[in-house]
């Protein structure tokens, strides 16, 4: 079933087309929600809320862009709205220095690499993680993130910098990436100053 | 530069890895989404409420039609006696009462006027005989009807079995039976065909007796009418899409087989969908459906009706108070559990104000400690005559006494009621998730049936007299409750007070009983989109 047919069906509130749309995009969108959420249950709740919005607002979709991009924007905004309702998140997003994260070997799950990376992202404190998700993965600018999260643009930048270095440390420890401070030379490895 | 390259590389890696990451949601999520976007297809709460309502009606009906309830009516002996020892009034009262009694077909009274008293002609025997004969007739009619039904069912099963064994005989059977052939509409035939029925299985249905055929015909017509009404213009496009999906599924085609629908068709579909969008509903987002249950503790307020109270003292108000006090001291009554269940609609007219209406079934009950005796006693209850504006006493027989007797028992004053609550809820505080509200309703009520044990004139006995139950009443309800949202549903819990505004019994009875319900309401509501 083509995307056009699915879209046309969804516009007429056709259940089969809606199910087809859900089947096509829900796995990836649940992955998006999972990166923002505290656990799988919360991610599923976010996904459910997102798709209800998608089906009720599908007539607003203009064929100017990609359907997946439009869906993804709704999902991300829904996730942010859900997080913003949580007081813990509101408090944590403005904290300049978040507490450190446990990076013991056993705390990092090891399944497949994509999942591993996502799980490593989820180890970050929620404020850092949200900014990192929005900036590095969803492609929003710091100004947009500031507007979305009701924080200063500079706060978003600093949160992202810290989030990134924390994540690097975790990924290096997990050996998913090489340590950027160690430079490979002809005679072996040498540590470079940052 | 090296660092910049590394940063870009790192972010790209993060994005790629994250985009590759997929998780498969549980089936429950789609079900919840589906129920949310197609609320008209799933009304479990309404279905449950309707089944509960039917259950209560059935229980009420069984309770009121129990032959044991008629025991006292058929065995009672009535004598009319003037409360003021006035012969003229006595005759007038007794004649009026006789008219009413004869109309009710419950009592036989023939008044005379010897020595200022009224004598009784007992027609119990005749009445009993009549009632027994009538019951027997009803029973025998039921029996006959059930026998006929059993026979029809057996005949039909036999016919179906025979038809399945020898399909070629179907037309012969039809001709033999000389029954008219039912003309099924095209839609009805389609429906049967969808259910994989064959002609062989269909024809024995056509050879049913005429009465059953007409039932089936009605049913089929109803189904076909519903089917036609459902087919709106929008569903045409749904069918096209559904057929497309089915054909793709059947042939096992993957997404790259898109050429089955031409570009022209796609364009038409998109245009059709664009110009046939569902119209926005004015009430969308404002109307909610709700169902609730309220277990409650039921009691009564009981007093002498001040309008009928016989003034024996110079100070009428103090004597009324003392009479009410004496009445309460004589009775040993206690609250019991009742239940209210209902369903209805709420409509937000303002941000903080909703109006509501619905249907509700109520079961009320309170208990009286009494004594049962081996044989009935003769006693009186006091009634009021509106024409002469005097009280008079009616003789009744009852096996229940108030103070002493053979065996201590509990009598239950019960009613089954159907009411139509109309009211409003006001939000006092809260946010999107949790709110505190108050509400009030006025509830026109119809009493389906029940049991009432009335206190006798001398407070010594209890008389069961369902004919004095008032059929119509009015109740007022007050409640305060907390609402909270969970999984697309709004739950509400809180205490509720319900008071009956008029007496449980008819105006004739000189005592005034008003029921009070102290309940705890649990309800669930869902927004209609």
Interface residues (C-beta under 8 A of the other chain):
Chain A: X1 X2 X4 X5 X7 X8 X9 X11 X12 X13 X14 X15 X16 X17 X18 X19 X20 X22 X26 X27 X28 X30 X31 X32 X34 X35 X40 X43 X44 X47 X48 X51 X52 X55 X56 X59 X113 X114 X115 X117 X118 X121 X132 X133 X136 X137 X139 X164 X167 X168 X177 X180
Chain B: X3 X6 X7 X10 X11 X13 X14 X15 X17 X18 X19 X20 X21 X22 X23 X24 X25 X26 X28 X29 X30 X32 X33 X34 X36 X37 X38 X234 X237 X238 X241 X242 X244 X245 X248 X255 X258 X261 X266 X269 X270 X272 X273 X274 X276 X277 X278 X529
